Amino acid sequence: MTPEAEREIRPGPTSAAQPLTSQMLDVGDGHALYVETSGNADGSPAIYLHGGPGSGCQPDHRRLFDTQRFRAVLFDQRGAGRSRPKGGRQANTLPHLIADMETIRTTLGIERWLVVGGSWGATLALAYAQAHPDRVSGIVLRATFLGTRAELETAFLETLPRFYPGLNADFLSLLREGERAAPLDAYWRRILDPDSAVHGPAARAWGETESILSQIAPKQTRLGPRAAGETRPLPATPFMEAHYFVHDCFMRPDQLIAEANKLAGIPGIVVQGRYDLLCPPATAHRLIASWPNAELRTVDAAGHLLYDPGVRDAVIAAINDIADRPQHPR
């Protein structure tokens, strides 16, 4: 659940380390993933999971990991970023992504790794750790999203009209009167429609609305006019999000909380922006209540994005702190 805006490369204090290795890894089903490693080839293994679903990793994400301490693995998930086919939704489910992580781990000869993810990346991190707890040395999450419809309804049907009533009116105006009783289903249906005249405006409106909700102080709080003959490229993330959300993220209802006992013994730190309108603190608190080995760190004056004040530093500190802790035998 990460807006397209988060894909922008943001400058850090130093230039991002160059990759040690990069490859296109064939994972079957017609998919090839972009996979890179950076940092210290003999360092502690860690993997970064980008958001969306459908956004992609960026060079700046390497800077989350101390280059002397970690062997960081970044990859673009199926259909995202540099992976191929671009935007491919065939054979693209949460179980596929979990299996891809195992293929990457074994290909790189890694026994266990620290798993780091934000927003949708947090969803994937939890699902992977519950499927393969013996392969996880620790977890760092940001902006916890549990992949449930209830979270999406809270964000788009309750938070949106409460905080941005004008934007909510714009969001609903794209839909016919009969569709407004179930706007999420209507948007996802439109975004997945093969007709560009249908999916184009819906994808733009969804992406812009999600982007505004993600920002602590957005520069605009209304949807821009829909110009005839729009030539800007469509954002990629809404298509993958619609694909996943219409299928309940390919999970059973409340699966990640129901199976939180599988995280027992895995140390975790959850970084949470106080004013995150997409993935609010209540979700992180709910997870922590079911995961005794996890610690919640709230960043005040921050919202959803990694680059909100204090969030990036908190994630870096959490990664180092988890790596400092004794390894739990599995």
C-alpha positions in Angstrom: 0.0 0.0 0.0 2.6 2.4 -1.2 1.8 5.3 -3.5 3.7 6.0 -6.7 5.3 9.1 -5.2 7.3 7.0 -2.8 9.2 5.5 -5.8 11.0 8.8 -6.4 14.7 8.7 -5.6 15.3 11.0 -2.7 18.8 12.4 -2.0 20.5 11.1 1.2 23.6 12.4 3.0 25.9 10.5 0.7 25.6 8.8 -2.7 24.1 5.4 -2.7 26.6 2.5 -2.7 26.9 0.8 -6.1 25.6 -2.8 -6.2 28.1 -5.6 -5.6 26.1 -7.8 -8.0 23.0 -7.5 -10.1 21.1 -10.0 -12.2 17.9 -11.0 -13.8 16.8 -14.1 -12.0 14.4 -16.5 -13.7 11.7 -17.6 -11.2 9.5 -19.4 -13.6 5.9 -18.7 -14.8 7.4 -16.4 -17.4 8.8 -14.0 -14.7 12.4 -12.7 -14.3 13.2 -10.6 -11.3 15.8 -7.8 -11.0 18.0 -8.7 -8.0 21.0 -6.9 -6.6 23.3 -7.0 -3.6 25.2 -4.2 -2.0 27.4 -3.4 0.9 29.8 -6.0 2.3 29.9 -9.4 0.5 30.8 -11.0 3.9 28.4 -8.9 5.9 25.2 -9.9 7.7 22.5 -10.7 5.2 19.4 -8.5 5.0 16.7 -8.1 2.4 14.6 -5.0 1.6 11.0 -5.4 0.5 9.5 -2.5 -1.5 5.9 -1.3 -1.2 3.0 -1.1 -3.5 2.4 -3.8 -4.5 4.0 -2.8 -7.7 6.3 0.0 -7.0 10.0 -1.2 -7.0 13.2 -0.7 -5.1 15.4 2.4 -5.6 19.1 3.1 -5.2 18.4 5.2 -2.2 17.1 2.1 -0.4 20.6 0.8 -0.2 21.4 3.6 2.2 19.3 2.1 4.9 22.0 -0.5 5.4 25.5 0.1 6.8 27.8 -0.8 3.9 30.4 -2.3 6.2 28.0 -4.3 8.3 25.4 -5.7 5.9 25.1 -7.6 2.7 21.9 -6.0 1.5 19.6 -7.7 -1.0 17.1 -5.6 -3.0 14.8 -6.9 -5.7 11.8 -5.8 -7.7 8.8 -8.0 -7.1 6.9 -9.7 -10.0 5.7 -7.1 -12.5 7.4 -4.2 -10.7 10.4 -2.0 -11.5 12.9 -3.6 -13.7 11.5 -7.1 -13.4 9.8 -8.6 -16.4 7.2 -8.7 -17.8 6.6 -5.2 -16.7 3.2 -5.0 -15.0 2.7 -8.7 -15.4 -0.1 -9.9 -13.2 -0.3 -13.5 -14.4 1.1 -15.9 -11.8 1.5 -12.9 -9.5 0.2 -13.7 -6.0 1.5 -13.4 -2.4 2.5 -17.1 -2.4 4.5 -16.5 -5.6 6.3 -13.6 -4.0 7.2 -15.6 -0.9 8.5 -18.4 -3.1 10.5 -15.9 -5.1 12.2 -14.7 -1.9 13.2 -18.3 -1.1 14.6 -18.7 -4.7 16.6 -15.5 -4.2 17.9 -16.7 -0.8 19.0 -20.1 -2.0 20.5 -18.6 -5.2 22.6 -16.2 -3.1 23.6 -18.9 -0.7 22.1 -17.2 2.4 20.9 -19.3 5.4 19.0 -16.6 7.3 18.5 -12.9 6.8 17.1 -9.8 8.4 13.8 -8.9 6.6 13.0 -5.2 6.2 9.8 -3.8 4.6 7.4 -0.9 4.7 3.7 -0.6 3.9 3.0 -3.5 1.4 6.7 -4.5 2.1 5.6 -5.0 5.7 2.8 -7.3 4.6 5.2 -9.4 2.5 7.7 -9.4 5.3 5.2 -10.8 7.8 3.8 -13.3 5.4 7.3 -14.6 4.5 8.4 -14.8 8.1 5.3 -16.8 9.0 5.9 -19.1 6.1 9.7 -19.5 6.8 10.4 -18.5 10.4 13.6 -20.5 10.4 15.0 -18.3 7.7 14.5 -15.0 9.5 17.0 -13.5 11.9 14.9 -10.4 12.6 12.3 -8.1 11.2 12.1 -4.3 10.8 8.8 -2.9 9.6 7.6 0.6 8.7 3.9 1.6 8.2 2.4 -1.8 9.0 -0.2 -2.9 6.5 -1.8 -6.3 7.3 -3.4 -6.7 3.8 -7.0 -6.6 4.9 -10.0 -5.1 3.3 -10.9 -3.5 6.6 -7.7 -1.4 6.5 -8.5 -0.2 2.9 -12.1 0.7 3.9 -10.9 2.6 6.9 -8.4 4.6 4.7 -10.6 5.3 1.7 -14.2 5.3 3.2 -13.6 6.8 6.7 -10.3 8.6 6.8 -10.5 10.2 3.3 -13.9 11.9 3.9 -13.0 12.9 7.4 -9.7 14.6 6.6 -10.2 15.6 3.0 -13.9 16.0 2.2 -13.2 17.9 -1.0 -10.8 15.2 -2.2 -13.4 12.6 -1.3 -16.0 14.3 -3.5 -13.5 14.4 -6.3 -12.7 10.7 -5.8 -16.4 9.7 -5.9 -17.2 12.0 -8.8 -15.4 9.7 -11.2 -17.9 7.0 -10.4 -21.5 6.6 -11.6 -24.2 7.1 -8.9 -24.9 3.4 -8.7 -21.2 2.6 -8.1 -20.8 5.0 -5.1 -22.3 2.6 -2.6 -19.2 0.3 -3.1 -16.5 2.7 -4.4 -13.5 0.4 -3.7 -14.9 -2.4 -5.8 -15.9 0.1 -8.5 -12.4 1.6 -8.7 -10.7 -1.8 -8.8 -13.1 -3.0 -11.5 -12.4 0.1 -13.6 -8.6 0.0 -13.1 -8.5 -3.7 -14.2 -10.8 -3.0 -17.3 -8.8 -3.5 -20.5 -10.3 -0.3 -22.0 -7.8 2.6 -21.5 -10.7 5.0 -21.5 -12.0 3.3 -18.4 -8.8 2.3 -16.6 -6.8 5.5 -17.3 -8.9 8.0 -15.4 -9.5 5.5 -12.5 -5.8 4.7 -12.2 -4.8 8.4 -12.1 -7.5 9.2 -9.5 -6.6 6.3 -7.3 -2.9 7.0 -7.5 -3.3 10.7 -6.8 -5.7 10.1 -3.9 -3.4 7.5 -2.3 -0.5 9.9 -2.7 -2.3 12.7 -0.9 -3.2 10.5 2.0 0.4 9.3 2.3 1.8 12.8 2.7 2.0 14.7 6.0 1.6 18.1 4.2 0.6 17.5 0.6 1.0 20.4 -1.8 -2.4 19.7 -3.4 -5.5 18.2 -1.7 -7.8 17.9 -4.7 -7.6 15.8 -7.8 -6.3 17.6 -10.9 -8.6 18.2 -13.9 -8.9 15.3 -16.3 -7.7 16.8 -19.5 -8.8 15.3 -22.8 -5.9 13.5 -24.6 -3.8 13.1 -21.5 -0.3 12.1 -22.5 1.4 11.5 -19.1 2.3 7.9 -18.5 -0.1 6.1 -16.2 1.2 5.3 -12.8 2.0 1.6 -12.5 1.2 0.9 -8.9 -2.7 1.2 -9.1 -2.9 -1.7 -11.5 -1.0 -4.1 -9.3 -2.7 -2.8 -6.2 -6.1 -3.4 -7.8 -5.1 -6.9 -8.8 -4.0 -7.7 -5.2 -6.8 -5.9 -3.4 -9.6 -7.5 -5.4 -8.2 -10.9 -4.3 -7.8 -9.8 -0.6 -4.0 -9.9 -1.1 -4.3 -13.6 -1.7 -4.7 -14.3 2.1 -7.4 -15.7 4.3 -9.3 -13.1 6.4 -6.9 -11.5 9.0 -4.3 -14.2 8.2 -1.3 -12.3 9.5 -2.8 -11.7 13.0 -4.2 -15.3 13.1 -0.7 -16.7 12.4 1.3 -14.2 14.5 2.3 -17.0 16.9 4.6 -18.2 14.1 6.7 -15.1 14.8 7.5 -16.3 18.3 11.2 -15.9 19.0 11.9 -13.6 16.1 13.0 -10.1 17.3 11.2 -7.2 15.6 11.0 -3.4 15.6 8.0 -1.7 14.1 8.5 2.0 13.1 5.2 3.9 12.9 4.4 7.5 11.8 2.0 9.1 14.3 -0.1 10.7 11.6 -0.1 7.9 9.0 -3.5 8.1 7.3 -3.0 5.0 5.2 -1.5 2.6 7.8 -2.4 4.2 11.1 -0.9 3.4 14.5 -3.8 1.2 15.6 -2.7 -1.4 13.0 0.8 -1.5 14.4 -0.5 -1.7 18.0 -2.7 -4.6 17.0 0.3 -6.5 15.5 2.5 -5.8 18.5 -0.2 -7.2 20.9 0.1 -10.5 19.0 3.9 -10.6 18.7 5.7 -10.5 22.1 9.2 -10.2 20.6 8.4 -7.0 18.8 8.9 -3.3 19.9 7.0 -0.4 18.6 8.8 2.9 17.9 6.5 5.8 17.0 7.8 8.8 15.1 5.9 12.0 15.9 5.2 14.6 13.2 5.4 11.9 10.6 3.0 10.2 8.2 3.3 7.3 5.9 6.4 7.9 3.9 9.9 6.7 4.5 11.1 10.2 3.9 8.9 12.0 6.4 11.0 13.7 9.2 12.6 11.2 11.4 11.3 8.0 9.8 14.3 7.1 7.7 16.6 7.6 10.6 14.3 5.5 12.8 14.4 2.7 10.3 18.2 2.8 10.0 18.5 2.7 13.8 16.0 -0.2 14.0 18.0 -2.2 11.5 21.2 -1.7 13.4 19.5 -2.4 16.8 18.0 -5.7 15.6 21.4 -6.8 14.2 22.9 -6.1 17.6 20.6 -8.5 19.3 21.6 -12.1 20.0 20.4 -14.5 17.4 17.5 -16.7 18.5 18.1 -20.4 17.7 15.4 -21.8 15.5 
